[in-house]
Amino acid sequence: MKNIVKLAVIGIIAGIILALFLKIIQSLTNNQAYNLLFNTDYIPFLNELYPKYLVEVLFHFITCIMSVIVLFYLLKLFNLQFKLMPYVLIYTAGSSILFPLTALSERTPDLSDYSAWIYWIIGHMIYSVIVAIMINKWIKMEEL
């Protein structure tokens, strides 16, 4: 149970850093990749809840928390939970696959916005490195 709480905190911290990175990119370039991070326009039921901003923020952080917990335990099955590359590869590939969701909303970048895609990928690479480093610092060190 202790590890699940730590993993949840790791998901929140990494999610904050991902959001800050994309918000800085938006502020500097006016690129809208940040909007995709919180977008629920394409999710039935969630897209009808209000206040919309709160629902979208909760969606982002629940996704961050669940992805960290699930991926950690999946990687643990293969004794890879403390390796950097599985996190980088899986989060980068996963975010790449999710980017086309941008076509389902008017508030997100165009599907053909390659700079948004690059920012999106870089942000998720940063997220994955932070997740892996924190898991190694907070969970692996305790198990040694």
C-alpha positions in Angstrom: 0.0 0.0 0.0 2.9 2.3 0.8 4.3 1.9 -2.7 0.9 2.8 -4.3 0.8 6.1 -2.4 4.3 6.9 -3.4 3.5 6.0 -7.1 0.4 8.2 -6.9 2.5 11.1 -5.6 5.1 10.4 -8.4 2.2 10.6 -10.9 1.0 13.9 -9.6 4.5 15.5 -9.5 5.4 14.2 -13.0 1.9 15.4 -14.2 2.5 18.9 -12.8 5.9 19.1 -14.5 4.4 17.9 -17.8 1.7 20.5 -17.6 4.2 23.2 -16.7 6.4 22.3 -19.6 3.5 22.4 -22.1 2.2 25.6 -20.5 5.6 27.3 -20.9 5.7 26.2 -24.5 2.2 27.6 -25.0 3.3 30.9 -23.4 6.4 31.2 -25.6 5.1 29.9 -28.9 1.3 30.1 -28.7 1.2 26.4 -29.5 -1.9 24.7 -28.2 -0.4 21.2 -27.3 -1.1 22.1 -23.6 -4.8 22.1 -24.3 -4.7 18.5 -25.5 -3.3 17.4 -22.1 -6.6 18.4 -20.3 -9.1 17.8 -23.1 -12.1 15.7 -22.5 -14.3 16.8 -25.4 -14.1 13.3 -27.0 -15.0 11.3 -23.8 -18.7 10.6 -23.3 -20.1 11.6 -19.9 -16.9 13.5 -18.9 -17.5 16.0 -21.7 -20.9 16.9 -20.1 -19.6 17.5 -16.5 -19.0 20.9 -15.0 -17.1 22.8 -14.0 -15.3 21.8 -17.1 -11.8 23.0 -16.1 -12.0 21.0 -12.8 -13.1 17.8 -14.6 -10.3 18.2 -17.1 -7.6 18.8 -14.4 -8.9 15.8 -12.5 -8.9 13.7 -15.7 -5.2 14.6 -16.3 -4.1 13.8 -12.8 -6.1 10.6 -12.5 -4.6 9.5 -15.8 -1.1 10.4 -14.6 -1.6 8.5 -11.3 -3.1 5.4 -12.9 -0.5 5.2 -15.7 2.4 5.3 -13.2 0.8 2.6 -10.9 -0.2 0.3 -13.7 3.1 0.6 -15.7 5.2 0.1 -12.5 3.4 -3.2 -11.7 3.4 -4.3 -15.3 7.2 -3.7 -15.6 7.7 -5.4 -12.3 6.4 -8.7 -13.8 9.5 -8.6 -16.1 11.8 -7.1 -13.4 12.1 -3.9 -15.4 10.4 -1.5 -12.9 13.6 0.3 -12.1 14.9 0.7 -15.7 14.6 4.0 -17.5 14.1 2.9 -21.1 10.9 1.0 -20.6 9.3 4.1 -19.2 10.6 6.4 -21.9 9.6 4.0 -24.7 6.1 3.2 -23.4 5.2 6.8 -22.4 6.6 8.2 -25.6 4.9 5.6 -27.8 1.7 6.0 -25.9 1.6 9.7 -26.1 2.4 9.5 -29.8 -0.6 7.2 -30.3 -2.8 9.5 -28.3 -1.9 12.7 -30.2 -4.4 12.0 -33.0 -7.2 12.6 -30.4 -6.4 16.3 -31.2 -8.6 15.8 -34.3 -11.6 15.3 -32.1 -11.7 18.8 -30.6 -11.8 22.3 -31.8 -9.8 23.4 -28.7 -6.6 21.4 -29.5 -3.9 21.7 -32.2 -4.6 20.5 -35.7 -3.6 16.9 -36.4 -1.1 18.3 -38.9 0.6 20.6 -36.4 3.9 18.9 -36.2 5.4 21.3 -33.8 2.6 20.5 -31.3 3.3 16.8 -31.8 7.0 17.4 -31.1 6.2 19.4 -28.0 3.8 16.7 -26.9 6.4 14.0 -27.3 9.2 15.9 -25.6 6.8 16.7 -22.7 6.0 13.0 -22.3 9.7 12.1 -22.5 10.4 14.5 -19.7 7.4 13.0 -17.8 8.8 9.4 -18.3 12.3 10.4 -17.1 10.9 12.1 -14.0 8.7 9.0 -13.3 11.7 6.6 -13.6 14.1 8.8 -11.6 11.5 9.2 -8.8 10.7 5.5 -8.7 14.4 4.8 -8.4 14.8 7.3 -5.6 11.6 6.7 -3.6 10.9 3.0 -4.1 14.1 1.2 -5.2 16.3 2.9 -2.5 13.8 1.7 0.1 13.8 -1.9 -1.2 17.7 -2.1 -1.0 
